[in-house]
Every structure is written in structure tokens, then in C-alpha cells.
């Protein structure tokens, strides 16, 4: 070996597999000089024994190992599953040989070797190759860490009986090819269920494509789902792949399927029946092989009766129904959810972890949560940002038991008035009293839900249209003091 040494990363464990003891000793001295932990093996059996007890980041593997063939070990490594916390198939393997042939190099490349070096080994070449192999190993680890972080963000949390039953259903249906229809109220985590099904399915290596059917205008839904050809309509300046095409080999999640236009429903039905579709403006029939999972918070059976949802599509989608439980059905999961959300929000906002007082958790468990887990997450984010080092009862919004502004009405979880300053209503008629109390109560509820009309109406137990009428009748201006309201 030459004396010039290229800079290399240090510390990572490396396995040398060579039947020549002198070669192993020479390479070992070089690698240990860079601070690496080095393991040796003179045969495939010895290499297997080392890998069974040690974690390594790079393998230097001779092609000729006496009567053994190093390519056999390479082939075996690339087909093995997980071993402890690492994947043997993802350890970079550098093949070395004193009698290399083109056939050997091609075979090693096809089997997944990271690189191929010829003897006599050059010190500089060894260090550069090891450094590059370690960079590859780190990159793979970062990818796995990112995947774990993403999976953790979409993890289904909870240990209540309803969550145990939900996991049982997911475990049953996920490995199959059956279509799943997820039902449940808004904010209960239907997307988490869909992702759990995908993650545990035979197509988990494929793409998970989410389609929010309610967010796509009716005139664009077909183009989004099936793609379009150039010039198919004004603005179609280039060919575009549809989401069914993108999801080929993976899972397509049709969220809010109840809001899909009837014209698009017919084309989705064709895909489910035949696996075929045509781009908008195109004539060629294309195929897709993806798993379909749909979700809705609407009563599709009632929509079928009303003629606003196709019956044949409903039966195609509703092969395996799964219901996403409301948060009030799993109140004992709230402390676990709060803990997860607090850590997530602290990390996102660059804050140190903030513990939560037990009385706060009890207050949160007592609330009905009309907005379900999504509402809980929003409340926790507010608490994390506005609290001091510890989240206490004083940090809670009024409707969850926190302090109320002076002069405001005091209400319980369900909204009844529990204390009123009657002196301020002296001389008022019953109608005036009722209107003023009702007006103030509605304002409190609007403030609680940041002027979200839908959620406020749900909390008040009235239709959204009726709430709009009351706002007009009581002279409550849209978004007063809040910068505008939203549905």
C-alpha cells in the first residue's frame, strides 16, 4: 500500500472477510489507525458468526475465500431481513479480489456490492472507498430516521378498548387487498387509520396518495384523479399524470368521498371495476393497480337514497367498513394524546418540554370535544405557546375551566348559564332579557371556537344556517373582533 492517506470518517465498526491473514492484518492496521473498530473473518461461517454478535457499518469481502465464494455471502446478505436494529441488506459491501474478472465485477454489482477493489490494495483507495461506503451507510440511517419520524407523526395513539378494537380491525384488513371505507366525525383521525392500513399492507413500499375530494373543485376533480393530455382544456399546457396513476403499486386514499361529483363517481367506479381509466382529453386506456381506501363523515347510505351518491360505487367502496371513534368515546386516551401533542408542539416551536398539571388533564377529559382529536391538538398548541414553564389550569380557555374575562357569563361544558348579574337587566322585558343573554352566550361560544361557524353551531346544537339567522337577528356582526369568520 502507498503511504498517502485520504481523510476518512473514524469510529465506525468494519468487518474484513479474507482468507489471507496477512491481508486482514494490513487492512486492520490501516483502519484502526483511523480509529475504527475492526472485526476479522476468514470464511463465510466466521463472517456469519461475527454478524450474529456485532453490528458493523461496512464489510470488506474477498471474492475467493478458500473453498468459499464471497459472492455467496454477498447474495445472502442482500436477501436477509432485519437483524436487531439494523438491516444486514443495507450494509455497504466492498468486494476485493486478487484475480478479478469482468464477470466477477458484473456479478458483484448486480448483487448490490457498493464497490470493487483489486489486490494489491492501495491505502489511499481503501480509505476513500471506506469513507464513501460510510457516507452511504449514514444516508440510509438518516432515511430510516426520517421514516420513523414520519410514522410516529401518523401513529394511532391510545390504549382504550375502542382503540384496541380499531387496531384489531386494521391488523385484519391491512394485509389483504380489500377496499376499506372509513367513517367517522371530522377530526377523529380517519387519515391515521388509512395510513396504518397502508403501512401494514403488501403495498407499503409503494406510494401513499391522499386525495381530499372536498377541496378539489368539481370541474378539476377528473383531471386530478385521472390526469389530462396537453390541450385538453384551457390551461392544460402540458400532459399531467393523475393521482390514480401516481398511486400505481401503492395506496390511494379518497378522503371526503361523499363530496365527490357524480360525474367523477362514475369514472372512479370504472377504475374499481376494471383498473382502467383515460386521461381527460385522451383516448388511450391506461391501467393502475393500487389499493383504494376511502373515508367520509357523511351518511353515504342516506345520500344513496337521495340520489347524490352512486349505489354501485358505495357497495364497491364499502367492502370492509371501519368506524373512527369520537374522542369522547375514548376520554381515557386524552392524557396520552396531550403528552404526544405537547412534545410535538414544543419541538415545532423550539421550546423546552412543558409538563402538564394533573387538574388540566382532568378538565380536558371532562370536555365533550365536538371537534375531536383535531380540536384537542389545537388547544394543546395554544396552551404550549401561551403558558409558562408548566401548563396549569389558569392557562385553559374559559370553556375548559380557565379564568373568564370580567363581566362575562359563566358556562359549563354544555353551555347552560350558571351565574348572571341580574342587576344589569333591571327594567328589561323578558324578551329583551332573553335576547341579551342569548347574544352574549353566542358571542362566548364564537370566541371559544375562533369564530368557526360550523364548530360553534355544533357546540350549540343547532344547524349552521340557523346560527347565521340568529347572528343577523341579534345584530352580531360576522367576525367582530376576530378579523373575519370561517365556516
N, C-alpha and C positions, 0 to 999 in steps of 0.2 A: 504493500500500500504506500501511496505517496504521503509526504508529511503535511501537506496543506490541509487544513481543516475548515470546512464551511460551518458557519454558525448553525446550531441546531437547538431545538427545544430540549429541555432536560427534565428528568424526574419520572417520565412515564415508563411502565414496565414493558419489556420487549422479550419475545421468545425467539431463540435461534434454533432451528432444526436442521442439523447437518451431521452426517455420519463421520466426518473428518474432525477429530478432536482439535487439531491444530487450528483449523479454520474457526471453530467455535471460540477457542481461546483468544485468537487475534481479534475477532469482531467484538468479543465481550470486553476486551481491554479498551477498545475504542469507545464503545457505548457507555461503559462505566466511567470513563474519563469525562464524559458529558453529563454524568450524574444520573444515568438511567439505572433502573433495576433490571438485571438481565437473568433470564432463565434459559437453560440449555436442554436439548433433547437430541438423541442420536438416531431415533427411529420414530415411526408413526405411533407405536404403542407408548413410548416415553412422552411424546408430544401430547397425546390424549390424557396421560396421567397429569401432566403439568396444567393443561387447560381445565381439568376437573377440579383442581385445588387453587389455581391462581387466576387472577384477572390480568389480561395483557392487552396492550393497545396496538401493537404491531407484531407481525410474525415474519421472520426471515426464513424462508423454506427452500431447502435444496431439492432439485428435481430428482436426483439419484440418491437414494438412501439405502445403500446396500441392495438387499433384495426388494426393498420397498420402493414405491414410486411416489414422490412428493405430490404429483398431480392428484393422486387418490385422496390424500389428506385435504388438499385444496377443495376438491369436489365435495368431500364430506362436510367441510366447514361451511361452504356456501349453501348447503341444504339443511343445516341444523337450525333449530328454533332458539328460544331464549335459554340462556344459562345464567341463572341468578339475575343480576341487574343489567347484564349486557347481552347483546346478540353476537354469538360467535360468527354468524354470517356477515356481520358488518365490520369485523376486524380486518384492516388492510393487510393483505398478504403479498410480500415481495418475494418472487421466485428467484433463486440463484442457481447457476449451473456452470460446471467446467466443460461441459460438452453440449452446449446449447445448439439446438437446430431451429430452423424456422417453424417446423411443425410443433416443437415444444412451446415456442413463444406464442404461436397462434392458439394452441390448446389452452395455455395458461390464461391468455386474455379472454377467451370465450368462457372460461370457468370463473372469471371475475378477479383475476390477480390484479393487484394495484400497479405493479411494475415488474420488470425482468432484468436481472443483472448477471453479467458473465464473470467468471473467475479468470485470472486473479482479480480480487476485489480491490477497487480503488477507494482509499479512505475518504476522499472528498465526495465521491459518488455515493458511498454508503451513507454519509451524514446528510447529504442533500435529499436522498431518497427517503431516509427515515424521517427527516423533518417534514417533507411533503406528505408522507403517509400519516404522521401525527396530526397535521393540519386537517387532513380528510377525516380522521377519527373525531377530532374536536367538532368539526362541522356536523357530522352525524349526531353527535351528542346534543349539540345546540338544537338541531331539528327535533330530536326526541323531546328535549325540554320544552320547546315551544308547543309541540303537540300535546304534551301532558298539561301545560298551562291552559291551552285551549279546551282540552277535555274537562279540566277542572272547572272552567267557567261555565260549561254546559252540563255539569254534573247534577243529577237528581238528588237533592238532599232531603233527609227525613227518615225517621225510624218508626213512625206511627203505623198502625195496622193497614190504613188505606194506602200508604206508600209501599208497604211490604207487598200488598196485593198488586199494586201497579207494577212493581219490579218483576213479580212473578209472571204477569201477563207479557211484559216486554221480553223476558227471557224465553217465553214460549214461542212468541211470534217472530222475534228478530231473526233467527237462523233460517226461517222459511222465505219463500218468495211471495207470500200472500200480501195483498194490499190491506192497508190499515186506515181506518177513519177515526181520528182523534176528536172527541167532542169535549166541551167544557167552556166555562165562562172566560171572558177576557182576563189576561193576567195570571192564569193558573199554571202556565208553563208548558203549553202544548208543543212548542218548538223543542223544548228539552226532551220530551218523550220521543219526538221524531228523530232527533239526533242520537238518542240512546238506541233506538231501533237500528239506525244506520250503522252505528259504531259496533254493534254486536251482530251484524249481518254478514252474509257471504260476500257482499259488495262493499265492505268497509274500506277497502283500498281505493275505491272509486270516489268520484266527486259527490258531495252533498250540495244540492242546489235548492235554495229556498225561493219560492215564488209567492209574493204577497198579492193575491188576486184582488184584494180590495184597494190596493194602492196603484194599480195599473189601469188607466182609462180604458173603457170598453173598446174604443177604436184602435188601441195598441196591443191589446192582450194577445191576439193571434200572432202578431209579429214577434212579441216577446217569447211566446211559448214555442212557436214553430219556425221562427226566422223569416227572412224575406230576401228576395232577389233584388239586384240593383234595378232601380227604375220602377219597382212595383207600385210605388205611390210617391207623392211629393215629399221630398226629403230623404228618400231611400237612395242615397248616392253610392252605396256600396252594398255588397252582399253581406248578410248578417246571419250567423248561426242562432238558432232558437235554443231555449233553455232545455227542451227535451233532448236536443242533440248534444248539448253540453253535458247533460246528466247521463249520457250513454255509459253503461258499465258501473253506474253508481245509483244514487237515490235522488228523486225529485220530490220536494215537499211542497204541496199545493196548500198553502195557508189561506184561511178565509175563503175556502172553495165555494161557500154559499153566496159570495158576492160576484161570482163569475157570470159573464153574459151568456145567454142561451146559445148564441151563435158559436162561442168558443167551447161551450159544453159539448156540442155535437162533435167538434174536432178532437177534443180530449177523449171522448168515447171511442172514436175510431182508433186512436193510439192504444187505448187499453185493450181493444178487441184484436187488433192486428199487429200492433207495434210499428205501424206505418204512419207517415204524415207527409205533408207537402208544404214547402215554404210559401209564404204569401207572394203571389206573382210568379210562382214556379210551376212546372209541370212534372218534374221528376219526383217519384215517390221515394222517400228516404225511410230508413229504419232506425229504431232506437231500442235498446234493451236496458231499461232502467226500472228500479223499484219505485212504485208510486205510493206515497204516504200523504194523506190529505187531512186537513183539520178545519173545524168551524166552531163558532159559538152560537150558530143559528140552528133552528129546528128544521132540518132538511126534510123530515117526513111531512111536516106541515107545508113546507114550500112545494113539495111534490104534489100535494093535494091542491094547492093554489095554482099550480102550473108554472111556477117560477124556477123550478129545478127539475131537470130531466129524471124521470123514474129509473130508466135503464142505466144512467150514469150513477145514480145513487146506489143501486144494487151492485154495480161494478166496483165502486169505491168501498162500500161498507161490508167487505168480506170479513174482516176482524175489527169489531168496534172496541175502542178503548176510551174510557172516560177519564179526563183530567180532573181530580178533585179540587173543590174550592178550598181556600186557605182556612176557612172557619171549620172545616171538617178535620183539619189536622193542626189544631192550635198548639198541640204539644211540640210540634216541629219548629215553632217560631223562634225559640232561643237558639237553635242550631242555625236557622236561616239568618238571624240577626248577627250571630258571630261571623258567619261567612261574609255577609254584606259589609260589616264593619271593616274587616280586614281588606276586602276588595276596595272599598271607598277610601280607606286610609292610604293604600298603595297608590291608587289613581291620583290622589291629591297631594302626594308627597308628605303625608302626616304620619306621626308615630301612632302605634296602636292605641286605641282608646277603649278601656273596659266599660262595660255597661252595668249599671246598678241593677240589682235584682228587682226592686219595685218597678223599674222601667219595663223589664220583661213581663212582669205580671200585668201591667197596663196594656201592653201590646197584645198579650194573649186574650184579654177580655174584649178587645175590639172586634167588630164584625168583618172588617176588611172587604168592603164591596169591590175594591179594585184588586183584591187577591195579592199574590206574591209581588206583582209589579208595583202595587201601591206600597207594600211594605218596604221594598227596596228603595223607593223614592223617599220614604220617611226616614229610613236609616241614613241615606246620603245627606239629608238635611241635618239630622242630628250630629253626624260626624263633623260636618263643616261648621255648625253653629255652636257646638258645645266646647267646654274646656278640656282638661286632661281626662276627665271621666264623664260619661254620658249619664245625666241624672234626670229625675222627674221634672225639674224646673226647665229642662231643655225640650220637653214634649210640647207639641202644639196643643192648643186648648181642647180640641175634641178628643184628645187622648189622655186628658187629665193634667195637662200643663197649666201654667198660670194664664189667666184671661185679662185682656185689656180692661182698664177701669170702665164701669158703666155698661159692659157687655152682658148679654144674657148668659146664664149658666145652663148648660145642657148636658145630658147623659149621652151614652154611646148611641142610643137610638133616636135622640133628638128632643124628647119632651122637655118643656120648660120647668125647671125645679125651683127657681128663685126670681122674683120680679120686684122691682121697685115700684109699688102701686101708686106712690105719691105723684109720680110724673104723669099719671093718667087721670088725675082728678078732673072732673068736669067733662071727660070724654064719653061719647056714646059707646055702646057695646060694639057696634060696627067699627068705629074708629080704633077702639082698643084692639080688636081682633086684627085689623089691617096693619096696625103699627107693630104688634108683636110678630105677626106673620112676616112682615117685611124685614124686621131685624133678624129673625131666625133664618130666613132665606139668605140674607147677606152673610151671616156667620157661616152657613154651610157652603156658600160660594167661595168664601175666603179659605175654608178648610181644604177645598179641592182646587185651589188656584184658578177658580172661575172655569173649570171644566164642566160644561153644561150636562154632558151625559152622565158623568160620575155623580154630580150633585143631584140630578133627578133620580138616579138610582138610590142614593142615600135617603132622599126624601120620600121614596116610594111612589113617585108619580112619573108619568110619561114625559119625555123631553119636550114634546110640543106643548104640554100643559104648563111646564115650567116657563117656557118662553112667554106664554099668555100671562102668567102671573107677574113676570118681570115687567111686562108692558102695563098691566093693570095697576101695579103698585108703584110704578114710576122708578123702578130700579134700572139704571142705565147699564147697558152692556159693557162689562169690564171696568166699571167705575173704580178708580183707584188701583187697577191691576194692569193697565196697559192693554186691554182687549181680552175678550173671552175666546174660548175654543170649544169645539164640540167634543 
